[in-house]
């Protein structure tokens, strides 16, 4: 009977021996879990799994079953990880047990046989499993149990777990750096002894060489593992990268030194100390690079940290601190002064100032009271709020912003795709130059000098800086812009926005506020104007219609009326779509459309009717006021132009951009708005469905087009445009369709985004240029033998740090922008 487990190959303690029949033959297992997994694999006819497992590599015993796995079947729980809770759902699972290509094969083939499983894709690199399933046919817990049965623990992917993995990787790098430093200090003692005379004595010389060999071998195996493993992975995938050239340099130095050590008659020197030195320096560079990357792109991480993980839930007067993920729509929570709001919701009780700088980029506080909406991540400054929960976690505006930023940081701009294609040729050229240097110096100098020169060439080149040039700039730009109210959803946009030729604006809600405003008045008797307006506003403030709100606000501002200034209204009544009516001190008022008043037998004065017809041609809405069945006057309202719209149009024109107003309004109305904005092209009387075709026709003429809108009917045009820009105050559909969302709702942010795009592309070009310049200077110096491998190891990481530092400068863009504005 074997003393190793038939499944995982690990030793079996006598007290843990489990025997099970497999294919008619009794086999030994270390635990019941391994036995069960093995049975499942053989019963499914997938015993070839064991043939695919790398020879000599032990499997991990299966994890203990999760007793609470059914917990993941609840929609309230899945909503934290699943975006769409329909029948067809998608989730990303994590499993630390994934360790080789055989695991990928086993998981995908096992899950493919499950009823209701639509997709199972394993990412070996980050140990993630993407699952798509039909929830009406199978449950998530069933899928997780199936994975557990074949030896893979699986839990929904959590960004915090990803952050933990990042910290673990940095910690591991620090340990390897520390070991290399320890080895470097010890080898240095032997090197000093050799340089000061011990090399003249063959006995001591060989003794010190072997000691250096032992230390260098341990350092290469542990501290050099990231480079060797990266090179092996690249070669397996038939690509070449920075690790390939570095590993070649390290191994060349190592084996040359080993040859000198084994061959005592050889008069050359060993370079184990040099090998350890540049491993140590390379690891310093890589660790600093990791820290710099983290600091450069930590804007999105800070956004994630804005959302609290717990909340004060209240029920029947009892307050309890609970995880945010357990909250449901309709629950009530309490937020005390100085605390961040954990959910999107509506104020149920209380009054406070709220800092919404995380959303708008402006550090101004907004007053929030009953029925006002509040956003997760914003700061409750000075009041005590009770909030009704509407959305939690990734469904909140903050959650969506974080997701979109992560998508942007992971996307590739066209210039980066070009860099990715060039890089393999870059590294191949480096290896060729190193080989050419070796051959030249081998025949013209010595083997030792040839090896050192070739090694210096392999180490000095830095495709890493070239590869970081674009993604670092995009990551920094998308992160810092999100913190300043400009949400960039796609990295490509940052490269092309500044080169857009034609900017097309929707009118209502984009160039205008989408809020009606009183712009003109006419009265039968102007002496009674204030009396009429106060009575009108007193009645209209009882209505929630947008026209009523505009009239009330106009009267409040002009006469400085407060909440207690309104007159007592009796018999208030609304006639939907027509008007309102009510009595004040026995006087009966009717306020509404001309047609409604006419239907009630109220005559419209001829002089006022002429005025109304004139204003109607400008698309102004007339609200008629009658007192005791006699018309007293008429108010004309229109949508208000955004105050910053005029300046934005002027800035775009100054940049040489074409600007067009796209509207479904009458031509005369659109022309008037364009005139107020300083003049621009106008395409009016366009049906909502035709906006997409307008953008298509402009592109057909060879123009690159940006569409700026906020409504549902703008969504197709936003998608069609080369760049779609939506206002944060717009509909969810428009924001989902756009490439950029202006969360601060400021039109001038369009110009800011254009300048950020130019700054980002300029930074990318600077990074690429600095990387190329570095290599053009350093590689020839290395080939001529001027630079040693040790100096190469010092300078190589510096080029990456220069690229990262230059990209980090984008963070100061908004500070300078605010100063100039």
N, C-alpha and C positions, 0 to 999 in steps of 0.2 A: 504494500500500500504506500502511495507516495506521501512524503512529508511536506509537500507544497500544494497550495490550493489549485485545483483544476481550472478555476476561472481566473483568479487574479495573480496566481503564481507566488503569492507570499507564503512564508513559513506558517505551519499550522501548530499552535500549542496543543499538547495532548488533550488538555481539558476542553478545547474548543472544536475538536474534530467532528465534522458532519459528513455523513455518507449518504449519497443519493445515486440512484440508477440513471445513467445517461446513455441513451441508445443501447440499452441492454447490458451495459457494463457499469459496475459500481465505481464511483469516483469520489475523491476526497475534497472537502471544501473547508475553508477556515471559518465560515459562518453560514447561517441559514440564508442570509441575503445573497451571497455569492452563488449558493446552490440554486436559489429561485431564479436568479438572473440567467444562469447557465441553462436551466430548464426552458425558460422562455425563448432564449436564443435558438436552441436546438429544435424546439417545437415549431418555431416559425420558419425553420429551414434556413437559418442564417448563420450556420456555424462557420461559414467562411470569414466571419468577423475576426476570428482568432488568427486566421492566416494574414489578415490585413494589419493586425497589430504589430508594430515594429519588434523585431526579434530582441529578446532580452529585456524588453520594457514591461514593467509590472503594471497591472491595472489596479485601480482603486476599488476597494470593496464598496458595494452600493450603500448609499446613505440610508439612515433610518427613515421610515415613512413619516411624512408630515401628517400628524393627526388632525390638523385644522385645515387641510387642503381644500375642503368644501367651502371654506370661508371665501375663497377666490371666485366662487360662482355668483355671489351677490353683485348686482349691478352697481350698488353703492361703492363696493370695493373695486370692481373692475373700472369704474369711471376714472380712477386715479391713473390707470395705465392704458385704457382703451379709449380712443378718440370718438368712435362711432358705436353706440350701443344698439345697433340693429342686429338682425340675424347674422349677417356676415361681419365678423369681427377680426381685428388684427392686434397682436400683442408681441412684445419682445421679451423673451425670458433670458435669464442668466443661469449658467451652470459652471461652477468651478471644476467639475469633474471632467470636462472636455479637455483632452490632453494630446490627441493625435488625430491623423486623418481617418483612422479606423473608427473613431468616435463619431465623426461627421457622417460617415457611411452608415453606421448602425442606427443613429438617431433618425436620419432622413428616411431610411428604408423601413424602419419600424413604424414611424408616424404615417408614412404614405399609405399603410394598410388600414388606417383607422377610418371608419365611416364618419363623414362630416368634416374631415380634415382637408382643407383646400390648398394649403401651402405649408411646407416645413423647410426652412433654409437655415443652415448652421454657419455661423461666422467663427471659424477656428481661431482667428487672431484675437478677438475680444471676448470669446466664449459666450456668444449670444446666439439665441435661437429665435428666429422670426417665425411666428405662427399665425396662420390665417385659417379660421374655422367657421362652420355654420353652427351657431349657438342653438338652433332649433333641433339639431341632430346629435350634438355632443356637447359636453360641458368642459370648461377649462380644467376643472379638477380631474376629469377623466384623462385629459392629455398629460397633466402633470404626473398623475399616478402611473401612466404608461411609461413616461420617461424614468420615473423612480424605479419601476420594475426592471428596467434594463441597466440600472446603475448610475443614473444621472439625476442629481438633485436639481430642481429648477424652480426659480422664483421670478416674479415679474421684475423687469429691469427698473432700477431706481437710480436717478441721477446722483443721489448722495452716495450710492454704492460705487458709481463710476468715479466720483471725487475721491472716495477712499482708495480705489485702485490706483489713481494718479499719485496720491500721497505714498502709497506702498512702493510704487515704482521709483519715486524719488528717494525714498528711504533706502531701497535696495542699491540704487546708484551711489548713495553716500557711503554705504558699507563697502562697496567695491573700491571706491575712491580711498577710503581709510586703509583698506588692506594693501592697496598699491603704494600708499604713502609709507606704511610700515615696512613693506618689502624694499622700497627705495632707500630708506634710511639704513637698513641692515646691509644691503648690497654695497652701499656707498663706503662702508668701512673696509670691505674687501677690496674695492676698487682703489681706495686710497693706499692700501698696503701694496697692491700691485704696482701702482704708479710711482711709489717711493722706494722700490727696490726688490720687492718680493718676486717680481716677474723674472728677475735674473736667475733665481733659483728654481730649477724645473720642478723640484718636489713641492715647494710651497705654491708655485704657480699653478700646478695641476690641482692641488688641494683647494685653493681659493676658486679656481674655475668651476670645480664640481659643486662647491657650496653655492656659488652664484647661480649655477644651473638649476639646483633644487629650488631655490627661492624664486627664480624667474619662471620656472615651470608652474609652480603653485600660483604665482601672480597672473600668468598668462591664462591658466585654466579658470581662475575665479574673476579677477578684475578685467581680463580681456574678453570674458564671455559675451558681453553685449555686442562687441564688434564682430567676433567670430560667428555668433549665432545669426546676426543680421546679414553677414556675408553669405552664410550657408542658405538662409531663407531666400535671399535674392538669387543665388545660383540655381536653387531648386525651381524657382519660378522663371528661370531663364532670363533674368534681368541682371543688371549691374548697378550698384549704387556706391555711396561713399564708403560703406563698411567693407566693400570688396577691396578697394584700394588700400584702406587702412590695414585690413587683415593681411593682405599680401605683404605690406611693409613690415608688419610685426613678425610674421612667420619667416620672412626672408632673413631678418636680423636674428631671430631665434635659432633657426637651423644652421645659419652660417657660424654663429657662436658655438653651437653644439658640435659642429664639425671640427672647429678649432680645439674644443675641449677633448673630443674623442681622439684626435690626432695630435698627440703631445709633441711630435717633431715639427708641427706647423708653427711658424714664427709669428703669425698674426695675432691680433688682440681679440678678445671676446667683447661683445657689446650687450651683455645681459643687463648691465646697469643702464645703458641707453634705452633698451627695450622697456624696462620698468619705468624709467623717467618719462618717456613720451606716452606710455599708457596712463601714468598718473596725471600728466598734463592734459591729455585728451579727455580723461574723465572729469577733470576740473572744468574744462571747456564745456563738456556735455551737461554737467550739473548746473553750471551758470546759465547755460542756454535754456535748460528746462525751467529754471527759476525766472529767467527773463521772459520766456514765453508766457509763463503763468501770470506774471505781473502785467504783461502787455495786453493780454486778452481777458483780464479778470473783470471787465465791465459786466459781461453776461453772468459771471458767477456772483457778482455783487447783486445783480438783479434777482437771482434766485434766492439769495440770502434775505431779500426784503420781505419775503412771504413767511410769516410765522408758521410754525409747525403745530402750535396748540392754540386753543381759543377758550374763552370763558363762556360756557353754555349755560343758559338759564332756563329753568323749567319749574313752574309752580312756585316761583320765588326763590328757588334753590339754585345757587351758582356752583358750577363744577368745571374744573379745567380738563378738557378732553382734546384728543388729537383732531386736527382740522379734517383729516380724511374721514372721520366718523360723522361729520355734520351732514345734515340733509337739507334740501331746499325747504324753507319755511321755518327752520329752527331759529331761535333767538339767541344772540350772543351779546356780551357786554364788552366794550372797549374803554379802558380807563385812560385818563390823560397821560401822554408820553408813550403810549403803546401803539404799535403798528396794527392796522386793520387787517385781519387774516383772510377775509373773504370779499367777494363782490356782493353787495347787498343794498338794502334801503333802510334809512334811519327810521326806527319805530318810535324812539323817544330820545329826547336830549338835544342839546345844541352845542356845537364846538367848531373851532377853526381846524381845518385839516390841511396839512402840507402835501401837495400833489406833485412835488418836483420830480419824483421818479417817473411820472407820466408825461409831464409837459417840459421838463428840463428847466423850468423857472421856479426859483425858490419863493413863491408867493403862496400865502395861505388863503384857503377858500372857506367861507362859512357854510356849514352843513347843519340842517335842521330836519324836522319831521318830513318824511316822504322824499328827501333828497337821496340820490344814489351815491354810494361810496365804493371805492376801488381797493382791492387787496394790495397791500404793500405801502399804502399811503399812511402818513403819520397823524394820529389824533393828538392835537396840540394841547388843548386846555379844557375840554369838556368831557362829560360822561355820556357815552352813546350806547343805546340799545339798538342793535341792528338785526333785521330779518335777513337770513342767508338766502342768496340767489344762486351764486356759483362758488365752487371751491377749486383749489389746486390748479391743474392745467387748464380748466375751463374759464378761469378768471382772465381778465385782460392781461394781468402780469404774467400768468402762465403761458398765454398765447405769445406774448412778446418774447419771453425766454425761449420758447420753442422756435420761433421764427429767427431769432438771433443765432441760435445753434445751427439752424438750417443754413443761414447765410455764411456762417463761419466754416461750415463743411462744404460749401459749394465751390466750384472752380470757375474762375474767370477765364475767358479765351486765352489771355496772355499766359496764364498758368498752365493751361493745357499744352501750349507751345513749349513752355519750359520743361514740362514732364516728358515731352517727346525728345527734346534735345539732351536731357540728362544722361540717358544710357550711352549716347555717343560721346558725351563729355567724359564720362568715366572710362570708356573704352579707349579714348584718345590718351587719357592720363596713363593708363596701363601701357599703351604702346610707346609713349615717351619714356616711361620708366625703363622699359625693355631696351629701347634704343640707347639710353644713357648707360645701362649696364654693359651692353655689347661694346660701345665705344670705349669706355674706360677700362674694360677688361683687357682689350687689346693695346691700349695706350698707357695704362697706369698699372693697376694691380687688381686682383680679385676683391680684396678688402675695400679699396676705394670705389670699385664698381658697385659692390653691394650697398655701401653707405649712400652713394649718389642715387641709385635706383630707389632705395628706401625713402630718402628725402623727397624725391619726386612724388612717390605714392602718398606720403603723409601731407605734403604741403598743399596739394590741390584740395579745393573745398567745394564740391558740388552741393554740399549741405546749404551753404549760403545762397547758392543759386536757386535751390529748391525752396528755401524759406522766403525768398524775395516777395512773391505774390501772396501766399496764404497768410503770412504774418501781417501784411499791410491790410488785407481784407478783414482779418479777424479783429484787429485793433479798431479799424474804422467802423465796422458794423456794431461792435460792442459799445464804443464811446458815443456813437450817434443814437443808439437806443436809449442811453441814459440822458440824452438831451432832446428827447421827444421826436426823433426821426428814426423810424423802424425800417431798416433795410432788410428785406427778406431774401435777397439773392445777391451773391457776391458779384455776379456778372454785371449787375446794374452799376456798381461802383466804377466799373471800367468804361462803360459806354454813355452814362448819363451826360457827362460834360460835352460830348460830341453830338448830342441830339440837335437836329436842325429846326424842328417844328414842334411847338408846344400848343396843344389843343385843350381848352378849358370848357368844362360844363359851366352853365351860368348859375342856376338856382342851387344855393347851398355851397357853392364853391367860390365863385367870384362875388356872389351875394351871400348874405347871412342866412337866407332861408327864413327870415323873420320879417313880418310886415311892419311898416312904420307909417304914421300919419305924415303926409308930405304937403297937403293942401286942404284948405277949408273954404266954404262959402256959406253965407247966412242971409236970411231974409232981413233980419235986423241985427247988425253986428254989435249993437250996444248990449245985447243980452248974451253975448258969446260965452262968458265965464259961467253964467247960470246954466246955460244949455249943456256945456261940456261937463260940469260937475254932476248934473243929473244923469247925463248919458253914461259917464264913467261909473257912477254909483250903481246903475242897473247892470252895465256890462261886466263889472267885476264879479258878478254872480255866475257868469258864464265862463266856460273853459275854451271857447273857440279862439283860434289864433288872432282873428280880427279884433275880438273883444280884448284880448290881452294887450294888443298893440295900442288900442285906444286908451285903456287904463294906464299903461306905462307912460304914454304921451302926456296925459293930464297930470299924473303924479309928478313928473319931472318939471313940467312948466309951472305948476302952481305950488309945488313942494307939499303936496298932500301926503299924509301918512295913512296908516291902516284905519285909524279911527275918524278919518275925515269924510268918509262916505255917508251919504244920506240914507235914511231908513226907507226901504223899498217894500211895498206891499203888492201881493198878487203877481209876483214874478213868474213869467212863463216864457219858455223857449219854443219857437216853431222851427224845427230842424231845417237847415238850409235856407231859411228865409229871414229870421230875425228874432228879437226879444222884445218883451213888453213888461210894464209894471207901473205902479202908482207911487208918487212921492208927494206927501202932504196934499193928497186929494187930486193931484194933477196926473193925468194918464199919459205915459210916453210909449211910443212905438219906434223901434230902431231896427232898420234892416234894409232889404233891397227895394228898389223902385217898383218892381213888379208886385212885390208883396203888399206894399202900401197901396198901390193902385187897385189890387184885388179887394182891399178893405174900403175902397171908395174914397181914398185920400188923394187929392189932386197934387200933381207935381208942378211947381212954379216954372214958367217957361224959361226965365233967365237962368235958373239953376240947372234946368235940363240941358240947355245949350252948353253950359260949362261942363256938365257931366259927360256929354258926348265927346267933347274935346279931350278930356282927361282919359276917357276910355280908349282912345286911339294910342295912348301911351301905356296901356295895360294897367292903369290904376283902377283899383276897386273902390266903388262908391258905397258909402254907408249913410243912409238917409235917416234924419231925425224928425219925428213928428210929435207935436204936443197937443193933446186934446184934438186929434184928427186934423191938425194943421201943420204942414211942413215948416220947420224952423231953420233947417240948414242941412248941409251934406259934408261928409269927411271923405277925403281921398287917400288911399293907402297904397304903398308899393313896397317891394322888397328892397332892403337896404344894402348898398354896396359895402363890401368889407373894406375897412379903412386902409389896410395894407395892400389891397389889390392894385391900386394905381401905381404904387411904388414898385411892386413886383413886375408888372407889365413894362414899366420904364426900364428896369434893370435887365429884363430879358432882351428888350430891343437894343439896349446898349451893348449887349453881348453879341448882337448880330443874329438873334434868333427870330424865326417867324412865329407869330402869335395869332391864334384863331379862337373866336368865341363860337362854341357849338351849343345851340339851344333849340328847344321845341317851340319857343314862343314866336309870336308874330315878328315879321321882319322889322317893323318899325320899333318894336320894343327892344329887340336885340341890338339894333343900330344905336338906340339911345344909350343902352348900357355900355356899348363899345365906345361911344363918344365920351361918356363920363369917365371911362378908364384911360382916356388919352388916345384912343384910336387903335383899331386892330381889325383883322379880317373877321368877317361874320358869316357863319353858315346857320341860317335860322329855319324855323318851321320843319325841323327834322323829327320824325317819329322816333320813339325810344328804340325800336328795333333796327332803325337805320343808322344809328351812331356807329355801330361796328363797321358798316359799309363805308362810311365817311373816312374812317381811319384806314381801311383797306385801300381805298382809292388814292389817298395821299401817299401811302407806301408804294403803291403801284407806279407812282411818278418818281420813285427813287429817293423819297424823303425818309429820314429816320424820325419817328414821331413819338412824343410823350403825351399821354392822356392824363388829365387831372380831373377827377370827379368824386362824387360822394354817394350817389344813389344806386338803387338796384338796377335801373336801366342803363347805368354807366358800366356795369360789370363786363359785358362782352367787349366793349371798346377798350377797357383797361387791360384785358387779356390780349387783345389784338395788337395793341401798341407795343413799340419796342421797349418802352418803359411805362408802366402804369403807376400813377400816384393817387392815393386816396386820402381823404381827410379822416382823422380819427373820430370825428363826430358823425361820420357817415354810417351807412348800413353795414352789417356784418358781411354781406355778400360782396360789396365793393371792396372792403378791406381784405377779404380772402383773395380777391381777384388781382389786387394790385401788387406791384413789386416793392413799393415804398409806401408806408403809412405814416402820415404826419400826426402823431399822437398829440402833439401840442396844438393842433388845429390852426396853426399860423401859416398863412400863404407864403410869407417870406422864407419859410423853411424850404420851399422849392428851390430858391436861389442858393440857400445854404447847402442843400444837397448837391447842387450842381458844382459848387466850389469844393465840397468834400470829395466829390468824384474826381475832380481835377487834381486835388491834393493827393488822393490815394494813388491814382495812376502815375503821378509824378514821383511819388515815393517808391512805387514798384520799379519804375525805370531807373531811379537812383540806385536801388538795391541791386538790380541786375547789372548795372554799369559798374558798381563798386566790386561786385563779385568777379566780373570778367577782368577788370583792371587788376585786381589782386592776383589773379591767376596768371595774367600776362606778364606781370613783374616777377612773381615768386617762382614760377615753374622754370624759366630760363636760369635763374640764380641757383636753383636746386640742381638742374642738369649740369651746370658747370662746376658743381662741387663747392660753391661758395657757402651754401647753407647746409648745415648738418641735420640729421634726423631730429636731434633734440631741439634745435631752433625751429625746425618745421613744425614740431609738435606744439611749440609755444604759439607760433603765429597763426596756425590753421584755425583754432577755435575763435581767434580774434575777429576773423572775417565774418563768422556767423553772428558774433555779438554786435558787430557794426550794423549788420542787416536788421537785427532785432531792435537795436537801439534807434535806428533810423525810423523803423515802423512805429515804435512807441511814441515818436514825436507827434504823430497824428493826434494823440490825446490832447495836445495843447491847442488844436485847431479851434475848438469851440470857445476856449478862453479868449483867444485873440479875436474871434468873430464877435463876441459880446462886447469887447473893448472898442472895436471899430464901429459897432452899431450904437 
